Amino acid sequence: MYHHILSVWHKKCRPRVKDSENGGVAWRRKNSSKHPPRRRSSTPPTPRPTLLLPPMRCTETLCSDTGNTTTAPVVTTRVQHREADATTYLTLDNNSHTLPQPSAPSPGHLFYNSEDRSDITFIVGQEEWRFPAHSFILGKTQSTLSALLKAAHGSQADELQTRLDLQSEPVTPVVLKLSNMQPEVFEQILRYIYTGQVTFLTVDSTLRLLHPSRIYHLPLLTTHCLKHISTNVNTSNVLIVLSHLLCPEIHHPSDDTLEECHDNDNERNELVFKCFLIVDHHADDVLQSELFETLEHKLMVEIVKRDTLQVSSEAVVFDSVMRWACRACKKQRKELTSENKCSILGKALYLVRYLTMTPEEFIRGPVSHGILCNEDKEVFQSKLNNPSSPSVGSLPDRWNGWKIAEKRHPQQNILPLASPDVTTSNSTDLAVMPSNSVQPVNSNTKRTDRKKKSMSKKLLNGVGDLVICVIQLLD
């Protein structure tokens, strides 16, 4: 009975169908309303990632036989996804991401701060820091190497030069002394020659690096220094920047035989001009700072004689000049008398615009300090009290040619610079003209100029058409 029921169930519910592929019998359930047939989707299935295995290489470091056991190598595979262009690198052992190997380092990176194959030893500064170097790397910059050899003290510099000219192999390391160079600055120069990298921390450190880069003929390094200084110059450090740019021999004593590289003169002059613009716009803050007392005489004269100083009063200029004279007398171990002050100031005494002061400022300033003689005091006071009176006597001959009665005229069309707390990098760019004047870049003026040009073109075209019509009528 059981076998009969089973055979009936096979015939009705599970009819047998031949399987053409396997050659056997496959069982198929009858279609019913509970299980409708599946419809095929029109969209193709998403492709699976293709696994590309590179050829396995069994080396001594990867495969090692120790007795009867063998260590299998770690296989690194690259999986490419067709949906994305990016490639990921996987390792089969721990499924961790590994970046592709970097390119080979340059010889400078390999031999920087290395004693391997070092044939030059630099002893730098008064503290005598020791720096190993390599002639085959320094020889790539012939101008720099020749400048280093000129600055080096000792007979071994000539020996190294002859050996480099003959291209002979190094026998013993050559010791070169650079006593006038600062060790921190030389370390930056050496790192730049080897690796092409330089780090700017502050404006002071960049200024210490600027002049040696010009002395040792590294124009690209000089460009980087000038750009960093121009970005970070402001009213608090503008006098230091001007002192390093205009008086480098004070901050960097070196041999007179070394010549500067003049490839960056235009960039240097633009930076000097920008610094003087900052001095003009913030004259009160700059003149009243303590750094003004430490300036060199020629730089102090260059600032005081400027016609574009935007000072609130000429008394500010006179007080700054007197403070500078007092510090100079102390530095030269002289008494603080009016005669010593006048002798130290020299022509800077005639650069103050005395006749633009008020009578009160003149009494409180030049008269109280006693730097003018009695004749000058009487003439100046009479002119200040009665400026329009024709009976006032003329000035003494020693004051002829000096602008003591002309007011300082600040330039009107100059864009505002940064405040003392903000660097000039956040300010508007200045359009420096060849004639040492600055003009603002205004969009309204450009539009008006364009309109004028377009109107003139239309007028000329109209006149030309009219002339053509008249000629045709006459013909």
C-alpha positions in Angstrom: 0.0 0.0 0.0 2.8 2.4 0.9 4.6 1.8 -2.4 1.4 2.4 -4.4 0.8 5.8 -2.7 4.4 6.8 -3.3 4.3 6.0 -7.0 1.1 8.0 -7.5 2.7 11.0 -5.8 5.7 10.8 -8.1 3.5 10.7 -11.2 1.3 13.7 -10.3 3.5 16.0 -8.3 7.1 15.4 -9.5 7.1 14.3 -13.2 10.4 13.1 -14.4 12.3 15.1 -17.1 15.4 14.1 -18.8 18.5 16.2 -18.1 20.4 16.7 -21.4 23.5 17.9 -19.7 24.0 15.2 -17.1 22.3 12.4 -19.0 20.3 11.4 -16.0 16.9 12.2 -14.5 16.2 15.5 -12.8 13.2 16.0 -10.6 11.1 19.2 -11.0 8.3 20.5 -8.9 5.1 21.2 -10.7 4.2 24.9 -11.3 1.6 26.2 -9.1 -0.1 29.5 -8.3 1.7 29.7 -5.0 5.1 29.7 -6.7 5.0 31.7 -10.0 7.9 31.4 -12.4 10.7 33.9 -12.0 11.1 36.5 -14.6 14.5 37.3 -16.1 15.8 40.8 -15.4 16.7 42.9 -18.4 19.7 44.5 -16.7 22.9 42.5 -16.8 24.3 41.3 -13.5 27.0 43.3 -11.8 30.5 42.0 -12.7 32.6 40.6 -10.0 36.1 42.0 -9.3 38.7 40.3 -11.3 41.6 38.9 -9.3 44.9 39.4 -11.2 47.8 37.5 -9.6 51.3 38.5 -10.6 53.8 35.8 -11.1 55.1 34.4 -7.9 58.8 34.8 -7.3 60.5 32.6 -4.8 63.7 34.2 -3.6 66.1 33.3 -0.8 64.5 36.0 1.5 60.9 34.7 0.7 61.4 31.0 0.7 63.6 29.4 3.3 64.1 25.8 4.0 64.8 24.9 7.6 65.1 21.1 7.9 61.9 19.5 6.8 59.7 22.6 7.0 59.3 25.3 4.3 58.1 28.9 4.9 55.8 30.1 2.2 56.3 33.6 0.7 53.8 36.4 1.3 52.1 37.1 -2.0 51.0 40.7 -2.7 48.1 41.0 -5.2 46.6 43.9 -6.9 42.8 43.9 -7.2 41.2 46.0 -10.0 37.6 47.0 -9.6 35.8 47.7 -12.9 33.4 50.2 -11.3 36.2 52.5 -10.1 39.5 53.5 -11.6 41.3 53.4 -8.3 43.5 50.4 -7.5 43.9 48.9 -4.0 46.8 46.9 -2.8 46.1 44.0 -0.5 48.2 41.3 1.1 46.7 37.9 1.5 48.2 37.2 4.9 46.6 39.9 7.0 44.4 41.9 4.5 46.2 45.1 5.4 46.5 48.0 2.9 50.0 48.8 1.7 51.0 51.9 -0.3 53.1 51.5 -3.4 56.9 51.9 -2.9 58.3 55.4 -3.4 60.8 56.2 -6.1 64.5 56.0 -5.5 65.9 58.8 -3.4 68.4 61.2 -4.9 72.2 61.1 -4.0 71.8 64.3 -2.0 69.2 62.7 0.3 71.4 59.6 0.7 74.6 61.4 1.6 73.2 64.4 3.6 74.5 64.2 7.2 76.5 61.1 6.2 80.2 60.4 6.7 80.2 57.8 3.9 82.5 58.9 1.1 82.9 62.3 2.7 86.0 64.1 1.5 85.4 67.6 2.8 85.0 68.7 6.4 83.7 72.3 7.1 84.5 73.9 10.5 82.0 76.7 10.7 81.7 79.7 13.1 83.4 80.7 16.2 82.0 77.6 18.0 83.6 75.4 15.3 80.7 73.2 14.3 81.7 70.3 12.1 79.9 69.4 8.9 80.8 66.5 6.6 80.4 67.2 2.9 81.0 65.5 -0.5 82.8 67.1 -3.4 80.9 65.2 -6.1 77.6 66.8 -4.7 79.0 70.3 -4.1 80.6 70.1 -7.6 77.2 70.3 -9.2 77.0 73.9 -8.1 80.3 75.2 -9.4 79.7 78.8 -8.5 78.7 77.9 -4.9 81.7 75.6 -4.5 84.1 78.3 -5.7 82.6 80.9 -3.4 82.9 78.4 -0.5 86.6 77.8 -1.4 87.2 81.6 -1.5 85.6 82.1 1.9 87.5 79.2 3.4 90.7 79.9 5.4 93.7 77.7 5.0 96.0 76.2 2.3 93.8 73.1 1.9 91.3 75.2 -0.1 93.8 75.5 -3.0 94.6 71.8 -2.7 91.0 70.9 -3.0 90.6 73.2 -6.0 93.5 71.6 -7.8 92.2 68.1 -7.0 88.8 69.0 -8.4 90.3 70.4 -11.5 92.3 67.2 -12.1 89.3 65.1 -11.1 91.4 62.9 -9.0 90.1 60.5 -6.3 90.1 61.8 -2.7 92.9 60.5 -0.5 92.3 62.2 2.8 89.4 64.6 3.8 90.1 68.3 3.4 89.3 70.6 6.3 87.9 74.0 5.4 87.2 76.7 8.0 84.4 79.3 7.6 84.8 81.4 10.7 82.6 84.3 9.6 79.6 82.0 8.8 76.9 81.2 11.4 76.5 77.4 11.9 72.7 77.5 11.8 72.8 79.4 8.5 75.4 77.1 6.9 73.3 74.1 7.9 70.3 75.4 6.0 72.5 76.2 3.0 74.0 72.7 3.0 70.6 71.0 3.4 69.3 73.1 0.4 72.2 72.1 -1.8 71.8 68.4 -0.9 68.0 68.0 -0.7 66.5 71.1 -2.2 64.5 71.8 1.0 64.5 74.9 3.2 62.5 75.8 6.2 61.4 79.4 7.1 60.4 79.8 10.7 60.6 83.6 11.4 61.5 86.7 9.5 64.7 87.1 11.5 66.0 83.6 10.5 65.1 84.2 6.9 67.0 87.5 6.9 70.1 85.8 8.3 69.8 83.3 5.3 69.2 86.0 2.6 72.6 87.5 2.3 74.6 84.2 2.4 72.3 82.9 -0.4 73.4 85.9 -2.5 77.0 85.5 -1.6 77.2 81.8 -2.4 75.2 82.2 -5.7 71.9 80.4 -4.9 69.4 82.6 -6.8 66.4 80.2 -6.3 67.0 80.1 -2.5 67.2 83.9 -2.6 63.8 84.1 -4.4 62.2 81.9 -1.7 63.7 84.1 1.1 62.5 87.3 -0.5 58.9 86.0 -1.0 58.7 84.8 2.6 59.9 88.2 3.9 57.6 90.2 1.6 54.6 88.1 2.8 55.4 88.6 6.5 56.8 92.2 6.7 54.8 94.6 8.9 55.4 97.7 11.0 57.0 95.8 13.8 59.8 94.4 11.7 60.0 96.7 8.7 63.1 98.5 10.1 64.9 95.2 10.6 64.1 94.2 7.1 65.4 97.5 5.7 68.5 97.3 7.8 69.4 93.8 6.4 68.5 94.9 2.8 70.4 98.2 2.7 73.2 97.5 5.2 74.0 93.8 4.9 77.7 94.4 5.8 76.7 95.3 9.3 74.8 92.0 10.0 77.0 89.7 7.8 80.7 90.5 8.0 82.4 88.6 5.3 85.4 88.8 3.0 85.5 91.6 0.5 86.6 89.1 -2.2 83.2 87.5 -2.3 80.8 89.0 -4.9 77.0 89.0 -4.6 74.7 87.3 -7.1 72.7 90.0 -8.9 70.0 87.7 -10.4 67.4 88.8 -7.8 68.0 92.6 -7.8 64.5 93.4 -9.2 62.8 91.3 -6.5 65.0 92.9 -3.8 64.2 96.4 -5.0 60.5 95.7 -5.0 60.8 94.5 -1.4 62.7 97.7 -0.4 60.0 99.8 -2.1 57.3 98.0 -0.2 59.1 98.5 3.1 59.3 102.3 2.5 55.6 102.4 1.7 54.9 100.8 5.1 57.2 103.4 6.8 55.3 106.2 5.0 51.8 105.0 6.0 52.7 104.2 9.7 55.3 106.9 10.2 54.3 107.7 13.8 54.6 104.1 14.9 57.8 103.4 13.1 59.6 106.6 14.2 58.6 106.3 17.9 59.7 102.6 18.1 62.9 101.6 19.9 64.2 100.0 16.7 64.6 103.4 15.1 67.3 104.3 17.6 69.4 101.2 16.5 69.4 102.1 12.8 72.5 102.9 10.8 73.2 106.6 10.1 72.5 106.3 6.3 69.3 104.4 6.8 68.1 106.9 9.4 68.8 109.7 6.9 66.9 107.9 4.1 63.8 107.7 6.3 63.9 111.3 7.7 64.4 113.0 4.4 61.3 111.4 2.8 58.7 113.8 1.6 55.9 111.2 1.9 56.1 110.5 5.6 52.5 110.7 7.0 53.4 112.1 10.4 51.0 113.8 12.7 53.5 116.5 13.5 57.1 117.4 12.6 57.8 117.3 16.3 57.6 113.5 16.1 60.4 113.5 13.5 62.6 115.8 15.7 62.1 113.8 18.8 63.1 110.6 17.0 66.2 112.2 15.6 67.2 113.4 19.1 66.7 109.9 20.6 68.9 108.4 17.8 71.6 111.0 18.6 71.6 110.3 22.3 72.0 106.5 21.7 74.8 107.1 19.2 76.6 109.3 21.8 76.4 106.5 24.4 77.6 103.9 21.9 80.6 106.1 21.0 81.3 106.9 24.6 80.7 110.6 24.2 79.1 113.1 26.5 75.5 114.0 25.8 76.1 117.6 24.8 74.5 119.6 22.0 77.9 119.8 20.1 78.4 116.0 20.2 74.8 115.5 19.0 75.2 117.9 16.1 78.5 116.3 15.1 77.0 112.8 15.1 73.8 113.8 13.3 75.7 115.6 10.5 73.3 116.5 7.6 70.4 114.8 9.4 70.1 117.9 11.5 69.0 119.9 8.4 66.4 117.3 7.3 63.8 118.3 10.0 61.1 120.7 8.7 61.5 123.3 11.5 59.3 126.0 9.9 56.3 123.6 9.6 56.1 123.3 13.4 53.9 125.4 15.6 55.6 128.0 17.9 54.9 125.9 20.9 56.4 122.8 19.3 59.5 124.7 18.3 60.1 126.0 21.8 59.5 122.6 23.4 61.7 120.8 20.9 64.7 122.5 19.1 64.9 125.5 21.6 65.0 123.3 24.7 67.5 120.8 23.3 69.9 123.7 22.3 71.1 122.2 19.1 70.5 125.5 17.1 72.6 128.6 17.5 71.1 131.8 18.7 71.0 133.3 15.2 69.0 130.3 13.9 66.6 130.4 16.9 65.8 134.1 16.4 65.2 133.8 12.6 63.0 130.6 13.0 61.0 132.0 15.9 60.3 135.3 14.0 59.2 133.4 10.9 56.9 131.1 12.9 55.3 133.9 14.9 54.9 136.2 11.8 54.8 133.9 8.7 53.4 136.6 6.4 55.4 139.6 7.6 57.9 140.9 5.0 60.1 142.5 7.6 61.3 139.1 8.8 65.0 138.5 7.9 66.1 135.9 5.4 67.5 132.5 6.4 71.3 132.1 6.9 73.2 130.7 3.9 73.8 127.3 5.5 70.1 126.6 5.4 69.7 127.3 1.7 68.7 124.3 -0.4 67.1 122.5 2.6 63.3 121.9 2.8 62.9 123.3 6.2 59.7 125.2 5.2 58.1 122.6 3.0 55.4 120.4 4.4 55.5 116.7 3.8 53.0 115.7 1.2 51.8 112.1 1.6 50.8 110.3 -1.5 47.1 110.3 -1.9 46.6 107.4 -4.4 48.1 104.6 -2.3 46.1 101.7 -1.2 46.0 101.2 2.6 48.5 98.8 4.1 48.1 96.5 7.0 47.8 97.6 10.6 50.7 97.0 13.0 49.2 93.7 14.2 48.4 92.4 10.8 51.0 91.3 8.2 50.9 92.8 4.7 49.9 89.4 3.2 46.3 90.1 4.2 46.3 93.6 2.6 45.5 94.5 -1.0 48.2 94.0 -3.5 50.0 97.1 -4.7 50.5 97.8 -8.4 54.1 99.0 -8.5 54.7 101.3 -11.4 58.2 101.8 -13.0 58.3 105.4 -11.9 58.2 104.4 -8.2 54.6 105.4 -7.8 51.7 103.3 -6.8 48.3 103.5 -8.4 45.2 101.8 -7.1 43.6 99.1 -9.2 40.0 100.2 -9.4 37.4 98.4 -11.4 35.3 101.5 -12.0 38.1 103.3 -13.7 38.7 100.3 -15.9 35.0 100.3 -16.9 35.0 104.0 -17.7 38.1 103.6 -19.8 36.5 100.8 -21.8 33.4 102.8 -22.4 35.4 105.8 -23.6 37.4 103.5 -26.0 34.2 101.9 -27.3 32.5 105.3 -27.9 35.6 106.6 -29.7 35.6 103.5 -31.9 31.9 103.9 -32.8 32.5 107.6 -33.6 35.4 106.8 -35.9 33.4 104.1 -37.6 30.4 106.5 -38.1 32.7 109.1 -39.7 34.2 106.6 -42.0 30.7 105.4 -43.2 29.7 109.0 -43.8 32.8 109.7 -45.9 32.1 106.6 -48.0 28.5 107.7 -48.6 29.5 111.2 -49.7 32.1 109.7 -52.2 29.4 107.4 -53.6 27.0 110.3 -54.1 29.6 112.4 -55.8 30.4 109.5 -58.2 
